Amino acid sequence: MSPVATAVANDGDDVRAAAAGDRRAFQRLYHLHVGRVHGAVYRLAGYDHARAEDLTQEAFVRAWQKLPGFRHESAFGTWLYRLAVNVALMDIRARGADPVSMVDDEHLPDPGQTPFCAAEREELERAIALLPPRARAVLVLHDIEGWRHEEIGNELSMAVGTSKAQLHRARGLLRKTLGSAAAGEMT
């Protein structure tokens, strides 16, 4: 088992201590889980760094507030991750989630800050960021985070068929965007 997996598996003591008000224990939990939380909200926020930072902080604030009610029915990391995704999805809803709008280039990731330097990854992130918010949310939750359509439907208050349709739409828009980019490079 990797050191991180061992630490996550043994975070129960810190969870109980943090639930009792121990800020240092919560700080350790924060450092252990912030990467995964930030990654999920970053993708859901359309690769907007500032918004992802705000949503990550909001997720941890809510986790601190709700921690005394954590029932230990799942791993803390799973509970925290779902809470963070819910924060990001509520943000999408609060912004109106205009189903036809696209974001502009100024909110796309800086190529120097992507984990890999591959041009394909930058191009894919740019294309995902341009998707309408609900289509992007379904695509990220299904294809990147591994959620089932039933879970997505419950979280986004949509029918399973609507989730499937949004995923199909998102994939089609990605193909179109990525195809246009590839065609532009060939000329």
N, C-alpha and C positions, 0 to 999 in steps of 0.2 A: 504494500500500500504506500502511495506517495506521501511525503510529509504534509502536503495540503489536505489530501484525503483523510489522513490520520487526524489532523487538527480539526477538520470539519466534523469527523465522526466523534471527536471528543469535546465538542463545544458545549455539551450539556451543562457542565458546571458554570461556564460563563453565562449561559442563557438564564439559568436559575439565579445567579448572582445579579445579573443585570435586571431581571424582573423584580428583584428586591431593592433596586435602586443603585447598584454598584456601577458607577460611570466608567471605571477602568475596565470592567468586564465587558461593558457595551462597546467601549473603544476597541477592545481586542476583536469582538465580533464584527465591528465595522471594518477593520483592516482585513479580516479574513474573507468577508463577503462583498466588499465594495466593487471589486472588479467585475464580477458577474452581474451585479445589479446595474452598474453603470453601462455595461455592454448592452444589456437588454433595453434599457430606457433610451440609450443613444440611438439604437436602430429604430425604435418606435417613434422617437422624436425627429426622425428624418435626418439624422446625422448633424443635428444642430448642437454644437458643443455647449453653448451657454444654457440652452434649455435642458439638455441632458444633465448638466451639473445641478441645476435647480431641482429637477425631478428626482435625482439621486438623493440630494439632501432632504427633500420633502419625504421621500420614502423612509429614510432613516429616522427622521423626526417622528413620523407616524409609527414606525416600528417601536421606538422608545416609548411612545405613549400607549401603544397597544400590547406591549410585551407582558405586562402583568396578567393579561387575559389569554396568553399563548397556552394552548392545551396540550402541547407535546404529542399531538396525534400524527404529526409529520415531522420531518427534520426541520430544524430552525431555518436552514438555508432555503428549503423549499417554501416555507411559510413566508420568509422575507422576500424571496423572488416573486411570489404571487402578489404580495402586497405592493411591491415596486411596479410590477406590470399593471396592476390596477390603478396606481397613481398615474402612470403614463397614459393609460386608456381614458381615465377621467379627464386628463389634460386635453386629449384629442377631442373628447366630447365637448368640453368647455369652450374650445376654440371653434366649435361649430362643425368641425370635420366636413367641410365642404367637399362633397364627393367628386367634384370635377376640377378642383383647383390643383395647381402644381406649385412647388416651392421654387424660389429663384436660386441662381448659382451662388449667391453670397452665403447661403446656409449649408453648403456642401463641405465635406471634410477637406482639410488641408492635406495634400498628398504626403507631406513629410510627417504627418501624425498618424497615418494608417499603420497597422501592425506589420504589414508586408509592403514592400515597395513595388509590387507587381502592378503594372498598368491596368490589367484586367480587373483587379480588385477595386481600384479607384473608379473605373468605368462602371462597375456593378453598383458600388455604393452611390454614385451619382445618379444612376438610373433608378435605384430604389428610393432615393430621396425625392425624386421627381414624381413619384406615384401619389395619387390622391390619398389622404390620410387613412381612411378606413380600408382601402385596398392594401396600402402599405402595412397597416396593423395586421391584417389577416395573413399577408405574405410572410411577414416577420415571425408572427406567432406560429404559423404552420410550418413553413419551410426552414426557418432558421432555429426557432426555439423548440420545435417538435410537438406542438400542441395538436390535438385532434379537433376536427370541426365542431364536435359537440361542446368542447371546452371553449372554443372561440365564440361559438354562438351564445353560450351562457354569459361570457364576459362582456361581449359587445351587444348583448340584447338583440340578437338577430337569429333567424332561422338557420338551421344547418345548411339548407339549400342556398341561402343568401351568402353564407360564409364560403361555400364552394364556388358560387358565382363570382364573388369578389376575388378569390384566389385565381380563378381562371382569367378574370379581367386583368389582375395585377401581372400575371405571367405574360399575357398577351401584350400589355403595355411595355413590359421589360423587353420582350423580344423585339418589339417595334423600335424602342429607344436604342437598344444595343445594336440592332440591325442597321439603323440609321447612322449610328456612330461608326460602325465598321465600314459602311458604304462610303462615308465621308473621308475615311482614312485611305481608301483605295484610289480616290480620285486625285 
